[in-house]
Amino acid sequence: MKKSAKKTELLFLNEKEVNILTGEKTYEGSQLLLEEGVSNVIVTRGKEGAIIYSRDNTISASTKKVKALDTTGAGDAFAAGFVFKWLKGEKEEKCLEFANQSAFRCLNILGGIN
């Protein structure tokens, strides 16, 4: 895993995936991944929003309350929104904000979209 981790700039996981991958809770597991060489660990936390962990700082963002019609594709929409802003050179806070908005839009649609 060390070889792959050192080449990973953005790693998107939810809290359960952090635990499965590392055997640790969110913060501790994210720190282990950073120690392995991942540059940024982005953890989605459902209605609690998301957190980005990097070597230099930790940034969290809340999300709007929503009664989700369907969660299909919400994680993918989140990651796509984050990467879109990241590639435009936006700061992490803006990336998280846009990612949350992207996932929010997805939650209001029944079923996946092609």
C-alpha positions as CSV (number, residue, x, y, z in Angstrom):
1,M,0.0,0.0,0.0
2,K,2.9,2.4,0.7
3,K,3.8,2.5,-3.0
4,S,0.3,3.4,-4.0
5,A,-0.2,5.8,-1.1
6,K,2.8,7.9,-2.1
7,K,1.3,8.5,-5.5
8,T,-2.2,9.4,-4.2
9,E,-3.0,13.1,-4.1
10,L,-6.7,12.8,-3.3
11,L,-8.2,9.8,-1.5
12,F,-12.0,9.9,-1.1
13,L,-13.5,7.6,1.6
14,N,-16.5,7.6,3.9
15,E,-16.1,6.9,7.7
16,K,-16.8,3.2,7.3
17,E,-14.2,2.8,4.5
18,V,-11.6,4.5,6.7
19,N,-12.3,2.0,9.4
20,I,-12.2,-1.0,7.0
21,L,-9.0,0.2,5.3
22,T,-7.1,1.1,8.5
23,G,-8.8,-0.6,11.4
24,E,-9.1,2.8,13.0
25,K,-11.6,5.5,13.6
26,T,-11.8,8.4,11.2
27,Y,-9.2,10.8,12.6
28,E,-6.7,8.1,13.5
29,G,-7.2,6.2,10.3
30,S,-6.8,9.3,8.2
31,Q,-3.5,10.2,10.0
32,L,-2.2,6.7,9.2
33,L,-3.0,7.2,5.5
34,L,-1.2,10.5,5.6
35,E,1.8,8.8,7.2
36,E,1.8,6.2,4.4
37,G,2.1,9.1,1.9
38,V,-1.4,10.1,0.8
39,S,-1.4,13.8,0.3
40,N,-5.1,14.5,1.1
41,V,-7.7,12.3,2.7
42,I,-11.2,13.5,2.1
43,V,-13.8,11.8,4.4
44,T,-17.5,12.1,3.8
45,R,-19.7,11.9,6.9
46,G,-23.2,11.8,5.5
47,K,-25.4,14.5,7.1
48,E,-22.4,15.6,9.2
49,G,-20.7,17.0,6.1
50,A,-17.1,16.2,5.1
51,I,-13.5,16.7,6.3
52,I,-10.2,17.0,4.4
53,Y,-7.1,15.9,6.3
54,S,-3.7,16.9,4.9
55,R,-0.3,17.0,6.5
56,D,-0.6,20.7,7.2
57,N,-4.2,21.1,8.3
58,T,-7.7,19.7,8.8
59,I,-10.7,21.5,7.2
60,S,-14.4,20.5,7.8
61,A,-17.5,21.6,6.0
62,S,-21.1,21.0,7.1
63,T,-23.9,20.3,4.7
64,K,-27.5,21.4,4.3
65,K,-30.2,19.3,5.9
66,V,-32.1,17.3,3.3
67,K,-34.6,14.5,3.2
68,A,-32.8,12.3,0.7
69,L,-34.9,10.8,-2.1
70,D,-32.1,8.5,-3.0
71,T,-28.4,8.3,-2.1
72,T,-27.4,6.6,-5.4
73,G,-24.4,8.4,-6.8
74,A,-24.0,11.0,-4.0
75,G,-20.5,10.0,-3.2
76,D,-19.5,10.1,-6.8
77,A,-21.1,13.5,-7.2
78,F,-19.2,14.7,-4.2
79,A,-15.9,13.5,-5.5
80,A,-16.5,14.9,-9.0
81,G,-17.5,18.3,-7.5
82,F,-14.4,18.4,-5.3
83,V,-12.0,17.4,-8.2
84,F,-13.6,19.9,-10.5
85,K,-12.8,22.8,-8.2
86,W,-9.4,21.3,-7.2
87,L,-8.3,21.2,-10.8
88,K,-9.3,24.9,-11.1
89,G,-6.9,25.7,-8.3
90,E,-9.6,26.6,-5.7
91,K,-8.8,26.4,-2.0
92,E,-9.8,23.3,-0.1
93,E,-12.7,25.1,1.6
94,K,-14.3,26.0,-1.7
95,C,-13.7,22.5,-3.0
96,L,-15.5,21.0,0.0
97,E,-18.3,23.5,-0.3
98,F,-18.9,22.7,-4.0
99,A,-18.5,19.0,-3.4
100,N,-21.3,19.1,-0.7
101,Q,-23.5,21.1,-3.1
102,S,-22.9,18.5,-5.8
103,A,-23.9,15.7,-3.5
104,F,-26.9,17.6,-2.2
105,R,-28.3,18.0,-5.8
106,C,-27.9,14.3,-6.3
107,L,-29.8,13.4,-3.2
108,N,-32.9,15.2,-4.5
109,I,-33.2,13.0,-7.6
110,L,-34.6,9.5,-7.6
111,G,-32.2,7.0,-9.1
112,G,-28.9,7.5,-10.8
113,I,-28.4,9.8,-13.8
114,N,-26.5,8.9,-17.0
